[in-house]
């Protein structure tokens, strides 16, 4: 049955409208099942036809897009090539800078005042030291104040020296007893810082006792302490002056803290006497220290000299009782007397400077600091000027300076004394001479370091205006009798091993020995090729390049004179963007 129906599928599939019976066709005869079955068959044929249409669309969709919707083929264009040739090439560095006067002076007031006289005007030539104006200024008054302050300061220094003279007499700083006194001979030279005795304050004595930490918090500063001294068989009333939370460990392994007890000396006690103490606690119990202690002087100080000089007198005696301010040692000093005399001479000089400042206050003048031309003068007689006003500007434009920045790739090609071409916006040519290269002020930015180079330009005729924007250029290197090709003929590509290569596509009838294989991206439909093909007679060869200019590049190896090299495609399709 399949073989019988197969030939009838094609016309039904290709003429779908005929699947529906024409209104003029006769109605089928027979039972009711027949027409129903026929309608199912017609519906099956319609579905089958739809499937075949979708298959056609699915299988031929790519061809339909390719030939109907895809971009039209592009014209690759003609190959533009040039022959390599022998010539000379220079590598130059170009940039810009601004011209300014070699010398310039701006006079800005530090204090205000009234303009009394003006001696110059804008455009006038002046020489260094020439009077410019006279202003009564508070700055001159300030100079007087400064000079007066200096006189006062020197007088203060003089008083300090006089105090040092007073230090030649060593006095007892507090009442007490002298010990460990030093013996001096008559007229002996004593240096500053010499220990002359030990002064002890024995009006009070102190004990350092150690109590168990079991009493921690139960003994406090100011608490009354009973002090017992067996040598005199008497008890004395003292007070807790200080508590130190140290860790004194007894041989039994107990930890103790320190309690410093102070009590008055009736005059019969001294340091080194055995003593013990007891403290009555708030709960009615009594705290005893771990062990007794030795009495100590309340205060001990080593007395030293504050100046140097020969001994004049001494009242040092062991165990002598002295009161505060008692002279102990008196020294003499010739050097201090000399210092006082020198300071008095400084005061005289400062007084003279004060007199000069007072004279300047009466007639405050300004003079030109350099030779040059007054480019600006903002003074009028009788005018009130204030601090911060720029009143005179002077420029020496006979010599101009131009600062250019040269990067680290080219700084080695320039040195002091070299000549640099300069042109202004009107293409006027000036010649600059390298005077200095300030390596200490190099600035780095974006991986490049720039060095400021100072050029000096002779401008006696005044043709170069201050502030002019100038273009500069200088030759860094030159090659003669070398192979040259257009710079655009040199291509950077990857070979099939993934290595970066610098190549030139050369024209040859057959593959050159030095040709290499490249890993070039596949050209998509509708795109133009970037590089020529072997079918077009061009082969990639690696090259070593030298210096270059804006148009050409030196080829050190890889291409010979006369070889045709690919530069680019000449696009002829005007619709290509």
Secondary structure, 3 states (H helix, E strand, C coil): CHHHHHHHHHHHHHCHHHHCCCCCCCCCCCCHHHHHHHHHHHHHHHHHHHHHHHHHHHHHHHHHHHHHHCCCCCCCCEEEEEECEEEEEEEEEEEEEEEEEEEEEEEECCCCEEEEEECCCCCCEECCCCEEEEEEEHHHHHHHHHHHHHHHHHHHHHHHHHHHHHCCEEECCCCEEEECCCCCCCCCEECCCCEEEEEEEEEEEEEEEEEEHHHCCCCCCCCEEEEEECCCCEEEEEEEEEEEEEEEECCCCCEEEEEEEEEECCCCCCCCCEEEEEEECCCCCEEECCCCEECEEEEEEEEECCCCEEEEEECCCCCCEECCCCEEEEECCHHHHHHHHHHHHHHHHHHHHHHHHHHHHHCCEEECCCCEEEEEECCCCCCEECCCCEEEEEEEEEEEEEEEEEECCCHHHCCCCCEEEEECCCCCEEEEEEEEEEEEEEEEECCEEEEEEEEEEECCCCCCCCCCEEEEEEEEEEEEEEEEEEHHHCEEEEECCCCEEEEEEEECCCCCCCECCECCCCCCCCCCCCCCCHHHCEEEEECEEEEECCCEEEEEECCCCCCEEEEEEECCCCCCC
